[in-house]
Amino acid sequence: MKRRYITVLALLLGVASCKDNEVFEKEMYKNEVSLISSENHNVFQEVVHMTGEEIIGYVAASAGGTLAPTKDLVVGLEEDAEPLKEYNWANFDAAEELYAKLLPQDKYEIMDDKVVIKAGERTGRTMIKLRPEGLSPDSTYFIGLKVVDKSGVEINPKKSTMLYQVSFQNDYASQVNSSMYMMTGVKDDVIPVAANKKLFPLTHNSVRLTAGNELFEPKLANIDKNSMILEIDDSNRVTIRPYKTINVVQLDNDPKYPNIFQVEESFGKKTNVFLLSYQYSVDGGKTYSKMKERVEMQVK
């Protein structure tokens, strides 16, 4: 009798094991589609080097499973603002002044409303045209995206959305890496000054920085009051102009500070250098400070 029970139990365990193996193999071979992004809120960061023209970026998807798909996998691609709402709330709670923003519609174009993973391949992608010129370096920009089933393709629910982050840089500064320059110079022709200045990219040939030895504060009112723009032309001449409310007058009569940009090389190392001469006022023109500056940062 006991032997009969043991035999039945062994058969039941065998059947259960076979079913488990079938489920396991099905999961192993399932070509589930995921958008390629980080684990942190499904963010994918595209770092754009500004050129003054449109720049190409890509959104990519991958197919899971032990083997590559045997037929084309086609999924739809749609814009979706919900992931950004969740991102902002999770990171900044109710502090809306810190919220990341949706990339303005005139700054990009998604070239296709689908992603195709070809048979025998693991990944597919679609192209995005980006126009980052003029974006604020003080904001974080995302395009919210999601994939949807178009032809019976299974989609990984944990990777069905993406926050496509557009960050930018130019030859002089970066929104991603610290662009901290050292300033040394003379104030009002007699006072030696020195400070660290962070430069922010605005367009392919312009940057923003604080004037003189004014303190940088990340509040917009202070940025508007204390900041100026350096615009570099094709011959590396620099034009200095106000960013917002600051008064700035460029001075072009000093051969040591001729308002130029140059790259200096020494012992195999390169250094970005701005030689600047100007006067500025942050109190509506009541008082002016005259500045002669060497602003430099070693680059790779």
C-alpha positions in Angstrom: 0.0 0.0 0.0 2.8 2.4 1.0 4.6 1.6 -2.3 1.5 2.5 -4.3 1.2 5.9 -2.5 4.9 6.6 -3.2 4.4 5.7 -6.9 1.4 8.1 -7.2 3.3 10.9 -5.4 6.2 10.5 -7.7 4.0 10.7 -10.8 2.3 13.8 -9.5 5.6 15.4 -8.7 6.8 14.5 -12.2 3.8 16.1 -13.8 4.2 19.3 -11.7 7.9 19.4 -12.6 7.1 19.1 -16.3 4.6 22.0 -16.1 7.2 24.1 -14.2 9.8 23.3 -16.9 7.3 24.3 -19.6 6.6 27.6 -17.8 10.3 28.2 -17.3 11.1 27.5 -20.9 8.3 29.7 -22.1 9.6 32.6 -19.9 13.2 32.0 -21.2 12.2 32.1 -24.8 9.7 35.0 -24.6 10.8 38.0 -26.6 9.4 40.7 -24.3 10.2 44.2 -25.6 11.6 46.9 -23.3 12.7 50.5 -23.8 16.4 50.8 -23.1 16.9 53.1 -20.1 18.4 53.3 -16.6 16.8 51.7 -13.6 16.3 55.1 -12.0 12.8 56.2 -13.2 13.6 54.7 -16.7 15.7 57.7 -17.6 17.8 57.7 -20.8 20.2 60.7 -21.1 21.2 62.0 -24.5 24.1 64.5 -24.2 23.9 66.8 -27.2 26.9 68.8 -28.5 25.4 71.9 -30.0 26.4 72.8 -33.5 23.8 75.5 -34.4 21.9 72.9 -36.5 19.6 69.9 -35.8 21.2 67.0 -34.0 20.1 63.4 -34.3 19.3 61.3 -31.2 17.8 57.8 -30.9 15.2 56.0 -28.8 16.1 52.3 -28.6 14.2 49.1 -27.6 15.4 45.6 -26.9 13.9 42.1 -27.1 14.4 39.8 -24.1 14.5 36.0 -24.2 17.1 33.3 -24.7 17.0 33.6 -28.5 16.6 36.5 -30.8 13.1 36.9 -32.3 12.3 34.8 -35.4 10.1 37.6 -36.9 10.0 41.4 -36.8 8.7 42.8 -33.6 6.9 46.1 -34.1 5.8 48.3 -31.2 4.1 51.7 -31.2 5.8 54.8 -29.7 3.7 57.5 -28.1 4.4 60.6 -26.0 3.3 60.4 -22.4 3.6 63.1 -19.7 2.7 60.8 -16.8 6.3 59.4 -16.2 7.5 63.0 -15.7 4.8 63.7 -13.2 5.9 60.7 -11.2 9.6 61.6 -11.5 9.0 65.1 -10.2 6.9 64.1 -7.3 9.3 61.3 -6.3 12.3 63.6 -6.4 11.0 67.0 -5.4 7.7 66.4 -3.7 5.7 69.7 -3.8 8.7 71.9 -4.6 7.5 72.8 -8.1 10.3 75.3 -8.7 12.7 72.3 -8.8 10.6 70.3 -11.3 12.0 69.0 -14.5 10.2 70.1 -17.6 8.9 68.6 -20.8 11.1 69.6 -23.8 9.2 72.3 -25.8 7.6 70.9 -28.9 9.5 73.2 -31.2 12.8 71.7 -29.9 12.4 68.2 -31.2 10.7 65.9 -33.8 10.2 62.1 -33.4 10.7 60.7 -36.9 8.6 57.6 -36.5 5.7 56.5 -34.3 7.0 52.9 -34.0 10.2 50.9 -33.2 11.0 47.8 -35.2 13.3 45.0 -33.9 14.2 43.0 -37.0 14.1 39.2 -37.0 17.4 37.8 -35.7 18.3 41.0 -34.0 18.1 42.1 -30.4 17.5 45.9 -30.7 15.7 48.4 -32.8 15.6 52.2 -32.7 13.9 55.3 -34.0 15.4 58.7 -34.7 14.7 62.0 -32.9 15.7 65.4 -34.4 16.8 67.7 -31.6 17.1 71.5 -31.6 18.7 72.4 -28.3 19.8 76.0 -29.1 18.4 78.5 -26.6 17.2 76.0 -23.9 17.8 77.2 -20.4 20.9 75.5 -18.8 19.1 75.8 -15.4 16.4 73.4 -16.3 16.2 69.6 -16.8 14.3 68.6 -20.0 12.6 65.3 -20.8 10.5 63.8 -23.5 8.0 61.4 -21.9 7.6 58.2 -24.0 5.8 54.9 -23.8 5.6 51.8 -26.1 2.3 50.1 -26.9 1.5 46.8 -28.5 0.7 47.0 -32.3 0.8 43.4 -33.4 0.6 41.1 -30.5 4.1 41.8 -29.2 4.6 41.3 -25.5 5.9 44.4 -23.6 7.8 44.4 -20.4 5.5 46.5 -18.1 8.5 47.7 -16.0 10.2 49.1 -19.1 7.2 50.3 -21.2 7.9 54.0 -20.4 11.0 56.2 -20.8 12.1 59.7 -19.7 14.3 60.7 -22.6 16.5 63.4 -21.1 18.1 66.0 -23.4 21.3 67.6 -21.9 23.6 69.8 -23.9 27.1 71.2 -24.2 29.3 73.3 -26.5 33.0 73.8 -26.9 33.2 76.0 -23.8 30.8 74.6 -21.2 28.6 71.6 -20.4 25.2 71.2 -18.7 26.3 67.7 -17.6 29.9 68.1 -16.4 31.2 70.8 -14.1 32.5 73.7 -16.2 34.3 75.5 -13.4 36.7 78.2 -14.6 39.3 80.1 -12.5 39.1 83.8 -12.9 42.1 86.1 -12.0 42.2 89.8 -12.8 42.0 93.4 -11.7 38.9 95.4 -10.5 38.8 99.1 -11.1 42.4 99.0 -12.3 43.9 98.6 -8.8 42.2 95.7 -6.9 43.4 92.2 -7.5 40.5 89.7 -7.7 40.2 85.9 -8.0 37.2 83.7 -8.1 35.8 80.4 -9.5 33.2 80.9 -12.2 30.9 78.3 -13.6 30.1 78.7 -17.3 26.7 77.5 -18.7 26.1 76.7 -22.4 23.4 78.6 -24.1 24.0 78.0 -27.8 26.7 76.5 -29.9 28.8 79.7 -29.6 27.6 81.4 -26.4 27.9 80.8 -22.6 26.6 82.5 -19.5 28.6 83.4 -16.4 28.4 85.8 -13.5 30.0 89.3 -13.9 33.1 90.3 -12.0 33.3 88.6 -8.6 29.6 88.6 -8.0 28.5 85.4 -6.1 26.6 82.8 -8.1 23.3 81.8 -6.6 21.0 79.3 -8.3 17.9 81.4 -7.8 16.5 82.9 -11.1 16.3 86.4 -9.7 20.0 86.4 -8.8 20.9 84.8 -12.1 19.0 87.5 -14.1 20.6 90.2 -12.0 24.3 89.1 -12.0 24.8 87.2 -15.3 26.2 88.2 -18.7 26.7 86.4 -22.0 29.9 85.7 -23.9 29.3 85.1 -27.6 32.3 83.8 -29.6 32.5 84.4 -33.3 34.3 82.4 -36.0 37.6 84.3 -35.4 37.3 83.7 -31.6 36.4 87.4 -30.9 34.1 87.7 -27.9 31.1 89.9 -27.6 29.9 90.6 -24.1 26.2 91.4 -23.5 23.7 91.3 -20.7 21.9 88.1 -19.9 18.8 89.8 -18.4 18.7 92.9 -16.1 22.5 93.5 -15.6 24.1 96.5 -17.3 27.3 95.6 -19.2 29.5 97.7 -21.3 32.3 96.0 -23.3 35.7 97.7 -23.3 37.9 97.0 -26.3 41.0 99.2 -25.6 43.2 96.9 -23.5 45.8 94.7 -25.4 46.2 92.4 -22.4 42.5 91.8 -22.2 41.3 92.1 -25.8 38.0 90.2 -25.5 39.0 87.0 -27.2 38.8 83.2 -26.6 41.8 81.0 -27.2 43.0 77.5 -26.4 46.5 77.4 -24.9 48.7 74.2 -25.1 51.5 73.4 -22.6 53.1 70.1 -21.8 50.5 68.2 -23.7 47.6 69.9 -21.9 45.0 72.3 -23.3 43.4 75.2 -21.5 40.4 77.2 -22.5 41.1 80.9 -21.9 38.9 84.0 -22.1 40.6 87.4 -21.9 37.9 89.9 -21.0 37.5 93.6 -20.4 34.2 95.3 -19.4 32.4 97.3 -16.9 29.1 96.3 -15.3 26.4 97.5 -12.9 23.8 95.4 -10.9 22.0 98.4 -9.4 20.5 99.9 -12.5 23.6 101.9 -13.5 24.1 103.8 -10.3 27.6 102.4 -9.8 29.9 100.5 -12.2 32.7 98.1 -11.6 35.5 97.9 -14.2 36.9 94.4 -14.8 39.9 92.9 -16.5 39.8 89.1 -16.4 41.6 86.0 -17.4 39.0 83.1 -17.2 40.5 79.7 -17.7 39.8 76.0 -17.4 42.0 73.0 -18.3 40.3 70.7 -20.8 41.1 67.1 -21.9 
